[in-house]
Amino acid sequence: MKGGISPAPGDYAYFKSQVPLHKISIGNKQWRYYDFGPKAVPPLICIPGIAGTADVYYKQIKSLSMKGYRVISVDLPRVWNHHEWVHSFEKFLDTLSIYHVHIYGTSLGGFLALVFAQHRPRRVKSLVLSNAFLETHKFAAAMPWSPVVNWTPSFLLKRYILSGIRDGPHEPFIADSVDFVVGQVETLSRDDLSSRLKLNANVASVGPLLLSDSFITIMDTNDYCAVPQQLKDQVSERFPGARRAILKTGGDFPFLSRPDEVNLYLQLHLRWVGVEAQPDKVLRIPGDDGDNGRSNYESRGGEHFDDLPGPANIGGSNSAHQPESSGPSRDSDGSPQPEPSGPTDHTSNERLSSKEIGNMTVLDTFPSLIQASVVLAMLQHLVVTELCITWKPVLNV
């Protein structure tokens, strides 16, 4: 899995074709982000971990935006300390004219969300923390070469980051999430990698927050992840009144491996903290069923997003794809006519539709077709019987 880059999933390729990736420069920092959903809804901002990009939350953007929520997924900019992160993130929000935010942070992204909430308490309305931590001392001790990280070759930085992902056999959905993240790490430059490692290794800790515990949801996986369990326990102890959402499995990237559960918890959190979705802003094309149809956001000026075809819309209610009705024919007054139980006697039916008149030749030959089918079935039976007798000694070996 970590030995090479796997092809991008089909739903991700489709997502990329429909949702634009924005790039803006603010000062000397470049921000890459996705912004999708009704602009009138307070946004949920997703901040990735050290190995993630804005793309790793594409399943959350897809699901929540279709329900009427606005989701912004960001790449970490090239910042080299936590104070620089706070100022850069604040300028990013100002540029997008966003004042109050709800943040979903995973791993390092969760730590950075806590740091921002500590220094800009009036701007953060709620937090969802997944496999997060409160201090970086353990990571700093494990990386004594952090002062020279800026001069370290890119391939060594990638190897170091990927070494933190558990190797070995995974459940299929976890293996797919690891493959996806590995592919994203390969897209990062040396400066991107070194700045993230700096943020992870600079000694710092989160102080007291003004945010009430009731506006915090802690969403952790219960199997394993790169963040030590001791650090995750510290988060739970710091916020005893926070809501808990435990995923039995999911690995380091539950937003990719368990998207349905994560999306449900995110939706419950947003409802709990008072964020009201605006599904009326999602315009659906008539004939599409539920979330499997096409949606246009009025606030996006014609931008649209389609769900990939799935079992829900195979044989759906769209009349354009329905087979032609084969029910009983009806009289001119609308009363149903009895179905024929044998070869049709056209002389007894004086009211035939134009379609039935055109099919009279086929109906007349129907008895002959039945006879031919019976003969063919008998021949096939004889051939199969002979084959079975011929191969019987071989099959019993």
Buried (B, 14 or more C-beta within 10 A) or exposed (E): BBEEBEEBBEBBEBBBEBBEBBEEEBEEBEBBBBBBBBBEBBBBBBBBBBBBBBBBBBBBBBBBBBBBBBBBBBBBBBBBEBEBBBBBBBBBBEEBEBEEBBBBBBBBBBBBBBBBBBBBEEBBBBBBBBBBBBBBEBBBEEBEEBEEBEEBEBEEBBEBBBEBBBEEEBEEBBBBBBBBBBBBBEEBEBEBBBBBBBBBBBEBBBEEBEBEEEBBBBBBBEBEBBBEEEBBEBBEEBBEEBBEBEBEBBBBBBBBBBBEBBBEBBBEBBEEBEBEBBEEBBEBEEEBEEBBBBBBBBBBEEBEBBBEEEEEBEEBEBEEEEEEEEEEBEEEEEEEEEEBEEEBEEEEEEEBEEEBEEEEEEEEEEEEEEEEEEEEEEEEEEEEEEEEEEEEEEEEE
